Amino acid sequence: MTAIVESNSSGNSDRNRRTTHGGTAAMAKNSPFPSFKTGGGWGKKLIVTAILLAVVVLIVKYPGDSGSWAKNLIGMGTDAIDGLVAFFRAVGN
């Protein structure tokens, strides 16, 4: 990697940029990985916190019921995967 020197809008040199692709400065939007929005309004954070708190209360207050719910959810997930495998096998034949 080689450093490139560019002038920004105020005329100062920017020596912190690095080149990775043919002399262009690598920016975050050129990343092959998706970026996640880390911010959010206070309402969204409040709703997510309330949901997580409700789940924790359910697990602590009703451990038997929450265990059976989790087991049922896992069972539904494996049934869905088995259904997809059966479908793709039928399509392949």
Steps between C-alpha positions, in 0.01 A plus 500: 500500500632840413391833638360757261481874555182684406382851565174540683263795463707721731818441298673291768667171418336185626772242566273261691332349197633171369466357152377148441354496150682669215584822679156578638449553869310214664178624654257320729231485231733294279517228765376154396339457842161650580500788743250512780331811626623540855286798589132516555237710663421476866164342418659208318746444783216515753297239310797264462584538870139430600487186283829369638388571856171316437689197366731494802202526738323215320810280521554572871134487606390204284807288422303186415271675256781696338702180460212329322448808280867496404481127427194555281671786312805282435270221384324734258837615367619146438167413337536798267853395405386142441218631280742706292735203460210279388387769254845541343540122477165475321597783262833331429336172396 
